[in-house]
Amino acid sequence: MMFQALLLPGVWCRWGGRARAPALQGSRASLSAASPGLAQRRAPGRQLHSLVRGPRGLRPVPAPAPSAPLGLRGFRAEQQQMALTLSDWEKRLLERLCNGLLGGDRSCLAEGITLAESTNGQKKHLARLLLQKVLDCQRERERLNDQRPLAFRMGLSGPPGAGKSTFIEKFGKMLTGKGHKVAVLAVDPSSKTTGGSLLGDKTRMIELSRDMNAYIRPSPTLGTLGGVTRTTNEAIILCEGAGYDIILVETVGVGQSEFAVADMVDMFILFISPAGGDELQGIKRGIIEMADLVVVTKADGELLVPARKIQAEYTSALKLLRNQSKSWKPKVMRVSSKYGEGFTNLWEKMTEFHTTLVTTGELQLKRQRQQKVWMWNMIQERVTEYLCNHPAVRNQIPNLEEKVVRGDITPGLAADILLRTFSEKKQIL
């Protein structure tokens, strides 16, 4: 039987299955006048959505519960729903990768990072599920470790030719000799012409690549700025899940304003060569003020005197910059990768930094801020992708690009037109 809705002032009403918003909230007196005894029969604290006439007269329809933010249970349910869409082969693949990776299998780790780097939609879907499983396991491990981080993340950056890869070869061997498991994420620049990458940093780490307690993963930037890839953060999580307690992220050769790696590591280390500039170069804002430790490389032979000079100049320059941490003052160290000098003192400073930040609780807060930064980075990336794939926007892109090339309109105006088209279509939908 078709039900007819009785509209009451200030009460939500339903007509033909569609809800309409009220102008003002109705009073209990108006409800009582419309249907005697109705207000007394309703559940305490429950608003009525409408009154409908059925075969036995008027009956109340409860108002829908207000929508609550998606909590942890909602996310779990969403993850379970995503898992239900997988085929049997994908479920077996996900289980194999997860179990193998958490068990320290290097091949499963490599396959997991490849999955995270993929641009295929279904593989991205699998990578998100894998990352969530690894994160859940890491959270439980940290809970058993008194909520202290299990791994030490270090970002190594500097200009091209500063000796980062050679340093990692010697430094990594020293750490594995002390019983640590070291993961090296080496980022290589991609060609603007062909899109390819040489991925040659691993060739400078021959001895370390043979070490079973070390894992080296070269990855291309694929156009991502800041010296890292768009999936470096995910690769760090997977390496930690595989049991590596030292994570070294080697960026491409960068300039003064490229320090995206600082937003994903615990300690940001800047490498400079003995000819890396004077004191004025050291006080320029940018990558210098983000560094927790400055390392002067190639401090041997004829370059030993220039290395000492630039160490003194940068030590003086860092005093003029504001510290990023409340409990740590950046240091300037000197090393020689050729003769292995300075590595022991350097490692002592690194462990001092890590212990200080863990003890004060600053490291945990730093990681939380970094996760928020990378959440918004991923939002920007996916919003851009979603915008370009929108049908109405995609149809206008060739025409607007042609007008911009001819000089008929400015790039800013073309962007405004595309954004207006996107927003108008979304409102219509």
Secondary structure, DSSP 8 states (H G I E B T S, - for coil): ---EEE--TTS-EEETTEEE--SS---HHHHHHHSTTHHHHS-TT--EEEEEEETTEEEEEE---------HHHHHHHHHHHHHTS-HHHHHHHHHHHHHHHTT-HHHHHHHHHHHH---HHHHHHHHHHHHHHHHHHHHHHHHTTT--SSEEEEEE-STTS-HHHHHHHHHHHHHHTT--EEEEEEE---TTT------GGGG-HHHHH-TTEEEEEEE-TT-SSSS-TTHHHHHHHHHHTT-SEEEEE--S--TT--GGGGT-SEEEEEE-TTS--HHHHTSSSHHHH-SEEEE---SGGGHHHHHHHHHHHHHHHTTS--S-SS---EEEE-BTTTTBTHHHHHHHHHHHHHHHHHHTHHHHHHHHHHHHHHHHHHHHHHHHHHHHSHHHHHHHHHHHHHHHHTSS-HHHHHHHHHHHHHHHHHH-
